[in-house]
Amino acid sequence: MNRRDFIKLTAIAGIGLSIPNSIDKFVASVEAAEKADLIVAHGASPSKITRAAIDAMGGMKKFVSKGDIVVVKPNIAWDRTPEQAGNTNPEVVGTVVQLCYEAGAKKVRVFDRPVNDPRRCYVQSGIADVAKAAGADVSYIDERKFKEINIKGEALKSWPLYTDIFEADKVINIPIAKHHGLAKLTMAMKNWMGVMGGSRRTIHQRLDESLVDLSMAIKPTLTILDAVRILTANGPQGGNLSDVKKMDTVIVGVDQVAVDSFGSTLFGMKGSDLGYVKIADQYGLGTMDVSKLNVKRINT
C-alpha cells in the first residue's frame, strides 16, 4: 500500500468520508501540508544523501521530464581536490546527473567558467570524470556562446551570459557552501558567476546587487547545496585542510534564496547577514526567513 492509499484508508476509517471527491480533496490537503520547502539530508555517503534529499522533494521526475535537455551547474572554479572544498563535491554532481537520466532526460550538460586553468580544475575537482561516467556531456566554456543579455537589473543593466543556460529545458544549480572574502559566503546565488562572460571582477563594486540581478535573470529548476565539506575560511579558493569542516549534508530546494539563507546557518550566521540574500528577499525573489519555511530533515 502506498502513502496516498494509506491516507485515504485512514480518512474513511477515521472521519467517515464516503464521497470520493471529498476523500481526494482531503488527501490533497494532507499532502500539501506535508510538502517541504527545504530538505536537509545528512549521512556518510554524498551519493545517498543527494538521492534521499531529491526523493524527499518528490523525486527527480517532478523536476525533469522525458526528453529534457538539462544543464547541471556545479562550481568548478578552482584547481582544488574534493578534500579542499573549493569546488562542488563530485559524487553529488554525478548522482544528480544519474537521477536526471533516470527521470528521462535526453542530455545532461555540465560546465563552468573556472578562475584557474579549466583543464586542471575539471580534473582536480574530480567532477569531469564522475560526470562523464554518469553520461553527462562535460565541456569547457566556449567563448563564442556568450551573448549580451538585457538584464535590466539594479546594478547590471546587461551582461554577456552563457547561452546554454537559456537554451536548456531545465537548469539545476549545484553550488558548494563556502566562505568568501567579499560576499561573506558563496552558495547558490553566487554560483551564477560561473556563466558570466567578460571581466567578472568589475561587479565586486556592487557585488550584492549584481548577484541579485543575476539570480533574477537565471531561473533554476532546482537548487542543491553541497555541504558535504564546507570551507570556513580563506575562501573562495581555500587550500588549507584546516579550513575545511566535514558536514556530510546536502540541502535541496526550489527557492534559491531560501537555500542560501538556510545555508548561512551552517556557518553560525543567518540569511540577513548576507547582503544579497536581504536584497533578494526584499525584491520578492525568495524567502529569507527560515522560520517561515517547512524544513524537513532526514538521515541516511
C-alpha positions as a Markdown table, in Angstrom:
| # | Residue | x | y | z |
|---|---|---|---|---|
| 1 | Met | 0.0 | 0.0 | 0.0 |
| 2 | Asn | 1.4 | 3.4 | -1.0 |
| 3 | Arg | 1.2 | 6.5 | 1.2 |
| 4 | Arg | -1.7 | 8.0 | -0.7 |
| 5 | Asp | -3.8 | 4.9 | -0.3 |
| 6 | Phe | -2.9 | 4.8 | 3.3 |
| 7 | Ile | -4.1 | 8.3 | 3.8 |
| 8 | Lys | -7.4 | 7.5 | 2.0 |
| 9 | Leu | -8.0 | 4.5 | 4.2 |
| 10 | Thr | -7.3 | 6.5 | 7.3 |
| 11 | Ala | -9.7 | 9.2 | 6.2 |
| 12 | Ile | -12.5 | 6.7 | 5.6 |
| 13 | Ala | -12.0 | 4.9 | 8.8 |
| 14 | Gly | -11.3 | 7.9 | 11.0 |
| 15 | Ile | -13.7 | 10.6 | 9.8 |
| 16 | Gly | -16.2 | 8.6 | 7.8 |
| 17 | Leu | -15.7 | 10.3 | 4.4 |
| 18 | Ser | -17.8 | 8.4 | 1.9 |
| 19 | Ile | -17.8 | 10.8 | -1.1 |
| 20 | Pro | -14.9 | 10.1 | -3.4 |
| 21 | Asn | -14.3 | 13.7 | -4.2 |
| 22 | Ser | -14.2 | 14.6 | -0.5 |
| 23 | Ile | -11.6 | 11.9 | 0.1 |
| 24 | Asp | -9.5 | 13.1 | -2.8 |
| 25 | Lys | -9.7 | 16.7 | -1.5 |
| 26 | Phe | -8.8 | 15.6 | 2.0 |
| 27 | Val | -5.8 | 13.6 | 0.7 |
| 28 | Ala | -4.6 | 16.6 | -1.4 |
| 29 | Ser | -4.8 | 18.9 | 1.6 |
| 30 | Val | -2.8 | 16.5 | 3.7 |
| 31 | Glu | -0.1 | 16.0 | 1.0 |
| 32 | Ala | 0.1 | 19.8 | 0.5 |
| 33 | Ala | 0.6 | 20.3 | 4.3 |
| 34 | Glu | 3.4 | 17.8 | 4.2 |
| 35 | Lys | 5.3 | 19.4 | 1.4 |
| 36 | Ala | 8.7 | 20.7 | 2.4 |
| 37 | Asp | 10.3 | 23.9 | 1.3 |
| 38 | Leu | 13.8 | 22.6 | 2.0 |
| 39 | Ile | 15.1 | 19.1 | 2.5 |
| 40 | Val | 18.2 | 18.8 | 4.7 |
| 41 | Ala | 19.8 | 15.4 | 4.3 |
| 42 | His | 22.6 | 14.1 | 6.5 |
| 43 | Gly | 24.7 | 11.0 | 6.1 |
| 44 | Ala | 28.1 | 9.5 | 5.4 |
| 45 | Ser | 27.6 | 8.9 | 1.6 |
| 46 | Pro | 27.3 | 12.0 | -0.6 |
| 47 | Ser | 25.5 | 10.0 | -3.2 |
| 48 | Lys | 23.0 | 8.5 | -0.8 |
| 49 | Ile | 22.1 | 11.8 | 0.9 |
| 50 | Thr | 21.7 | 13.5 | -2.5 |
| 51 | Arg | 19.4 | 10.9 | -3.8 |
| 52 | Ala | 17.5 | 10.8 | -0.5 |
| 53 | Ala | 17.0 | 14.6 | -0.4 |
| 54 | Ile | 15.7 | 14.7 | -4.0 |
| 55 | Asp | 13.4 | 11.8 | -3.4 |
| 56 | Ala | 12.0 | 13.6 | -0.3 |
| 57 | Met | 11.3 | 16.6 | -2.6 |
| 58 | Gly | 9.1 | 14.4 | -4.8 |
| 59 | Gly | 11.8 | 12.8 | -6.9 |
| 60 | Met | 13.7 | 14.0 | -9.9 |
| 61 | Lys | 10.7 | 13.2 | -12.2 |
| 62 | Lys | 8.9 | 16.0 | -10.5 |
| 63 | Phe | 11.5 | 18.4 | -12.0 |
| 64 | Val | 12.9 | 16.7 | -15.1 |
| 65 | Ser | 10.7 | 15.3 | -17.9 |
| 66 | Lys | 11.3 | 12.8 | -20.6 |
| 67 | Gly | 13.3 | 14.3 | -23.5 |
| 68 | Asp | 14.6 | 17.3 | -21.5 |
| 69 | Ile | 18.0 | 18.8 | -22.1 |
| 70 | Val | 19.3 | 19.6 | -18.6 |
| 71 | Val | 22.1 | 21.9 | -17.5 |
| 72 | Val | 23.8 | 20.9 | -14.2 |
| 73 | Lys | 25.8 | 23.8 | -13.0 |
| 74 | Pro | 28.4 | 22.9 | -10.3 |
| 75 | Asn | 31.2 | 25.1 | -9.0 |
| 76 | Ile | 34.4 | 24.0 | -10.8 |
| 77 | Ala | 36.2 | 27.3 | -10.3 |
| 78 | Trp | 39.4 | 26.2 | -8.6 |
| 79 | Asp | 42.4 | 23.9 | -9.0 |
| 80 | Arg | 41.5 | 22.1 | -5.8 |
| 81 | Thr | 40.8 | 18.5 | -4.8 |
| 82 | Pro | 37.4 | 17.5 | -3.2 |
| 83 | Glu | 39.1 | 17.3 | 0.2 |
| 84 | Gln | 39.9 | 21.0 | 0.0 |
| 85 | Ala | 36.3 | 22.0 | -0.5 |
| 86 | Gly | 37.0 | 24.6 | -3.2 |
| 87 | Asn | 34.5 | 23.0 | -5.7 |
| 88 | Thr | 31.3 | 21.1 | -5.6 |
| 89 | Asn | 31.6 | 17.5 | -4.4 |
| 90 | Pro | 31.9 | 15.3 | -7.4 |
| 91 | Glu | 29.8 | 12.5 | -6.0 |
| 92 | Val | 26.9 | 14.9 | -5.6 |
| 93 | Val | 27.3 | 16.1 | -9.2 |
| 94 | Gly | 27.5 | 12.5 | -10.5 |
| 95 | Thr | 24.4 | 11.5 | -8.6 |
| 96 | Val | 22.4 | 14.4 | -9.9 |
| 97 | Val | 23.4 | 13.5 | -13.5 |
| 98 | Gln | 22.3 | 9.9 | -12.9 |
| 99 | Leu | 19.0 | 11.0 | -11.5 |
| 100 | Cys | 18.3 | 13.3 | -14.5 |
| 101 | Tyr | 18.8 | 10.4 | -16.9 |
| 102 | Glu | 16.7 | 8.1 | -14.7 |
| 103 | Ala | 13.9 | 10.7 | -15.0 |
| 104 | Gly | 14.2 | 10.5 | -18.8 |
| 105 | Ala | 16.5 | 13.4 | -19.7 |
| 106 | Lys | 17.7 | 13.4 | -23.3 |
| 107 | Lys | 21.0 | 15.0 | -22.4 |
| 108 | Val | 22.7 | 16.5 | -19.3 |
| 109 | Arg | 25.3 | 19.2 | -19.8 |
| 110 | Val | 27.9 | 20.1 | -17.2 |
| 111 | Phe | 30.1 | 23.1 | -17.4 |
| 112 | Asp | 31.5 | 26.1 | -15.5 |
| 113 | Arg | 33.8 | 29.1 | -16.2 |
| 114 | Pro | 36.7 | 28.4 | -13.8 |
| 115 | Val | 39.0 | 31.1 | -12.4 |
| 116 | Asn | 42.1 | 28.8 | -12.5 |
| 117 | Asp | 43.2 | 26.7 | -15.6 |
| 118 | Pro | 40.0 | 24.9 | -16.7 |
| 119 | Arg | 41.8 | 21.7 | -17.6 |
| 120 | Arg | 43.3 | 21.4 | -14.2 |
| 121 | Cys | 40.1 | 22.5 | -12.4 |
| 122 | Tyr | 37.9 | 19.9 | -14.2 |
| 123 | Val | 40.4 | 17.1 | -13.4 |
| 124 | Gln | 41.5 | 18.1 | -9.9 |
| 125 | Ser | 37.9 | 18.6 | -8.7 |
| 126 | Gly | 37.0 | 15.1 | -9.8 |
| 127 | Ile | 33.9 | 16.4 | -11.4 |
| 128 | Ala | 34.8 | 15.8 | -15.1 |
| 129 | Asp | 35.5 | 12.1 | -14.6 |
| 130 | Val | 32.5 | 11.4 | -12.4 |
| 131 | Ala | 30.0 | 13.4 | -14.5 |
| 132 | Lys | 31.3 | 11.7 | -17.7 |
| 133 | Ala | 30.9 | 8.3 | -16.1 |
| 134 | Ala | 27.3 | 9.2 | -15.4 |
| 135 | Gly | 26.7 | 10.0 | -19.0 |
| 136 | Ala | 27.0 | 13.8 | -18.9 |
| 137 | Asp | 28.2 | 16.0 | -21.7 |
| 138 | Val | 31.1 | 17.7 | -19.9 |
| 139 | Ser | 32.5 | 20.7 | -21.8 |
| 140 | Tyr | 34.8 | 23.7 | -21.4 |
| 141 | Ile | 33.3 | 27.1 | -21.8 |
| 142 | Asp | 33.1 | 28.2 | -25.5 |
| 143 | Glu | 33.6 | 31.9 | -25.6 |
| 144 | Arg | 31.5 | 32.1 | -28.8 |
| 145 | Lys | 28.5 | 31.1 | -26.8 |
| 146 | Phe | 28.4 | 34.3 | -24.6 |
| 147 | Lys | 25.6 | 36.6 | -25.6 |
| 148 | Glu | 24.8 | 40.1 | -24.2 |
| 149 | Ile | 21.6 | 39.7 | -22.2 |
| 150 | Asn | 19.4 | 42.6 | -21.3 |
| 151 | Ile | 19.1 | 42.0 | -17.5 |
| 152 | Lys | 17.6 | 45.4 | -16.6 |
| 153 | Gly | 18.8 | 45.0 | -13.0 |
| 154 | Glu | 19.7 | 47.4 | -10.3 |
| 155 | Ala | 23.5 | 47.1 | -10.9 |
| 156 | Leu | 23.6 | 45.0 | -14.1 |
| 157 | Lys | 21.7 | 46.5 | -17.0 |
| 158 | Ser | 23.1 | 43.9 | -19.3 |
| 159 | Trp | 25.9 | 41.3 | -19.3 |
| 160 | Pro | 27.3 | 38.6 | -21.6 |
| 161 | Leu | 25.9 | 35.3 | -20.3 |
| 162 | Tyr | 26.4 | 31.7 | -21.5 |
| 163 | Thr | 23.6 | 30.8 | -23.9 |
| 164 | Asp | 23.5 | 27.1 | -22.9 |
| 165 | Ile | 21.8 | 28.2 | -19.7 |
| 166 | Phe | 18.9 | 29.7 | -21.5 |
| 167 | Glu | 18.6 | 27.1 | -24.2 |
| 168 | Ala | 18.2 | 24.2 | -21.7 |
| 169 | Asp | 14.8 | 22.9 | -20.7 |
| 170 | Lys | 15.8 | 22.6 | -17.1 |
| 171 | Val | 18.7 | 24.1 | -15.0 |
| 172 | Ile | 19.9 | 22.5 | -11.8 |
| 173 | Asn | 22.3 | 24.6 | -9.7 |
| 174 | Ile | 24.7 | 22.7 | -7.5 |
| 175 | Pro | 27.0 | 25.1 | -5.6 |
| 176 | Ile | 29.2 | 24.3 | -2.6 |
| 177 | Ala | 28.8 | 26.2 | 0.6 |
| 178 | Lys | 32.0 | 28.1 | 1.5 |
| 179 | His | 33.5 | 31.3 | 2.9 |
| 180 | His | 34.1 | 34.3 | 0.6 |
| 181 | Gly | 36.2 | 37.3 | 1.4 |
| 182 | Leu | 33.8 | 39.9 | -0.2 |
| 183 | Ala | 30.4 | 38.2 | -0.2 |
| 184 | Lys | 31.0 | 36.6 | 3.2 |
| 185 | Leu | 29.6 | 33.3 | 1.8 |
| 186 | Thr | 29.3 | 31.9 | -1.6 |
| 187 | Met | 26.5 | 29.4 | -2.3 |
| 188 | Ala | 23.6 | 29.2 | -4.8 |
| 189 | Met | 23.1 | 32.8 | -6.0 |
| 190 | Lys | 26.8 | 33.5 | -6.3 |
| 191 | Asn | 27.4 | 30.3 | -8.3 |
| 192 | Trp | 25.8 | 32.0 | -11.3 |
| 193 | Met | 29.0 | 34.0 | -11.7 |
| 194 | Gly | 30.3 | 30.8 | -13.5 |
| 195 | Val | 28.1 | 31.6 | -16.5 |
| 196 | Met | 29.2 | 35.2 | -16.8 |
| 197 | Gly | 31.5 | 36.4 | -19.6 |
| 198 | Gly | 33.6 | 39.4 | -19.6 |
| 199 | Ser | 35.5 | 40.8 | -16.6 |
| 200 | Arg | 33.6 | 39.4 | -13.7 |
| 201 | Arg | 35.7 | 41.2 | -11.1 |
| 202 | Thr | 34.1 | 44.5 | -12.0 |
| 203 | Ile | 30.9 | 43.5 | -10.4 |
| 204 | His | 32.6 | 43.4 | -7.0 |
| 205 | Gln | 32.0 | 47.2 | -6.7 |
| 206 | Arg | 28.3 | 46.4 | -6.2 |
| 207 | Leu | 28.5 | 42.7 | -5.6 |
| 208 | Asp | 25.3 | 42.1 | -3.6 |
| 209 | Glu | 23.1 | 43.9 | -6.0 |
| 210 | Ser | 24.8 | 42.3 | -9.0 |
| 211 | Leu | 24.3 | 38.8 | -7.6 |
| 212 | Val | 20.6 | 39.5 | -7.1 |
| 213 | Asp | 20.3 | 40.8 | -10.7 |
| 214 | Leu | 21.9 | 37.6 | -12.0 |
| 215 | Ser | 19.6 | 35.5 | -9.9 |
| 216 | Met | 16.6 | 37.3 | -11.3 |
| 217 | Ala | 17.7 | 36.6 | -14.8 |
| 218 | Ile | 18.5 | 32.9 | -14.3 |
| 219 | Lys | 15.7 | 30.6 | -13.0 |
| 220 | Pro | 16.9 | 27.3 | -11.7 |
| 221 | Thr | 14.5 | 24.3 | -11.7 |
| 222 | Leu | 16.2 | 23.0 | -8.5 |
| 223 | Thr | 19.0 | 24.1 | -6.2 |
| 224 | Ile | 21.2 | 21.5 | -4.5 |
| 225 | Leu | 23.6 | 22.9 | -1.9 |
| 226 | Asp | 26.6 | 20.7 | -1.3 |
| 227 | Ala | 27.7 | 20.9 | 2.3 |
| 228 | Val | 29.5 | 17.6 | 2.4 |
| 229 | Arg | 32.5 | 19.6 | 3.3 |
| 230 | Ile | 32.3 | 23.4 | 3.8 |
| 231 | Leu | 35.1 | 25.9 | 3.6 |
| 232 | Thr | 35.0 | 28.0 | 6.7 |
| 233 | Ala | 37.8 | 30.5 | 6.0 |
| 234 | Asn | 40.2 | 31.7 | 3.2 |
| 235 | Gly | 37.5 | 31.3 | 0.6 |
| 236 | Pro | 36.6 | 31.0 | -2.1 |
| 237 | Gln | 39.8 | 29.2 | -3.2 |
| 238 | Gly | 40.9 | 27.7 | 0.0 |
| 239 | Gly | 43.7 | 25.1 | 0.0 |
| 240 | Asn | 44.3 | 24.5 | 3.7 |
| 241 | Leu | 42.6 | 21.5 | 5.1 |
| 242 | Ser | 42.4 | 23.1 | 8.5 |
| 243 | Asp | 39.8 | 25.5 | 7.0 |
| 244 | Val | 37.5 | 22.6 | 5.9 |
| 245 | Lys | 34.7 | 21.2 | 8.1 |
| 246 | Lys | 33.0 | 17.9 | 7.3 |
| 247 | Met | 29.3 | 18.4 | 7.5 |
| 248 | Asp | 28.0 | 15.4 | 5.5 |
| 249 | Thr | 25.0 | 17.4 | 4.5 |
| 250 | Val | 23.1 | 18.3 | 1.3 |
| 251 | Ile | 20.3 | 20.9 | 1.2 |
| 252 | Val | 17.7 | 20.8 | -1.6 |
| 253 | Gly | 15.0 | 23.3 | -2.5 |
| 254 | Val | 13.4 | 25.2 | -5.3 |
| 255 | Asp | 13.8 | 28.7 | -3.7 |
| 256 | Gln | 17.5 | 29.7 | -4.2 |
| 257 | Val | 17.1 | 32.5 | -1.6 |
| 258 | Ala | 15.8 | 30.1 | 1.0 |
| 259 | Val | 18.6 | 27.7 | 0.2 |
| 260 | Asp | 21.3 | 30.4 | 0.7 |
| 261 | Ser | 19.6 | 31.7 | 3.9 |
| 262 | Phe | 19.5 | 28.2 | 5.4 |
| 263 | Gly | 23.0 | 27.5 | 4.2 |
| 264 | Ser | 24.3 | 30.5 | 6.2 |
| 265 | Thr | 23.3 | 28.8 | 9.4 |
| 266 | Leu | 25.9 | 26.1 | 8.7 |
| 267 | Phe | 28.5 | 28.9 | 9.4 |
| 268 | Gly | 26.7 | 30.2 | 12.5 |
| 269 | Met | 25.2 | 33.1 | 10.5 |
| 270 | Lys | 21.7 | 33.9 | 9.3 |
| 271 | Gly | 20.4 | 35.0 | 5.9 |
| 272 | Ser | 20.1 | 38.6 | 6.9 |
| 273 | Asp | 23.9 | 38.7 | 7.4 |
| 274 | Leu | 24.3 | 38.3 | 3.7 |
| 275 | Gly | 23.6 | 41.5 | 1.7 |
| 276 | Tyr | 22.5 | 39.7 | -1.5 |
| 277 | Val | 20.0 | 37.5 | 0.5 |
| 278 | Lys | 18.5 | 40.5 | 2.1 |
| 279 | Ile | 18.1 | 42.3 | -1.2 |
| 280 | Ala | 16.7 | 39.2 | -2.9 |
| 281 | Asp | 14.1 | 38.8 | -0.1 |
| 282 | Gln | 13.1 | 42.5 | -0.5 |
| 283 | Tyr | 12.7 | 42.0 | -4.2 |
| 284 | Gly | 10.4 | 39.0 | -3.7 |
| 285 | Leu | 12.9 | 36.6 | -5.3 |
| 286 | Gly | 12.5 | 34.2 | -2.5 |
| 287 | Thr | 12.2 | 33.7 | 1.3 |
| 288 | Met | 14.9 | 34.7 | 3.7 |
| 289 | Asp | 13.1 | 34.0 | 6.9 |
| 290 | Val | 13.9 | 30.4 | 7.7 |
| 291 | Ser | 11.3 | 30.3 | 10.5 |
| 292 | Lys | 8.6 | 30.6 | 7.8 |
| 293 | Leu | 9.9 | 27.5 | 5.9 |
| 294 | Asn | 8.9 | 23.9 | 6.2 |
| 295 | Val | 12.3 | 22.3 | 6.6 |
| 296 | Lys | 12.4 | 18.5 | 6.6 |
| 297 | Arg | 15.5 | 16.8 | 8.0 |
| 298 | Ile | 16.4 | 13.3 | 7.1 |
| 299 | Asn | 19.3 | 10.9 | 8.0 |
| 300 | Thr | 20.6 | 8.1 | 5.8 |
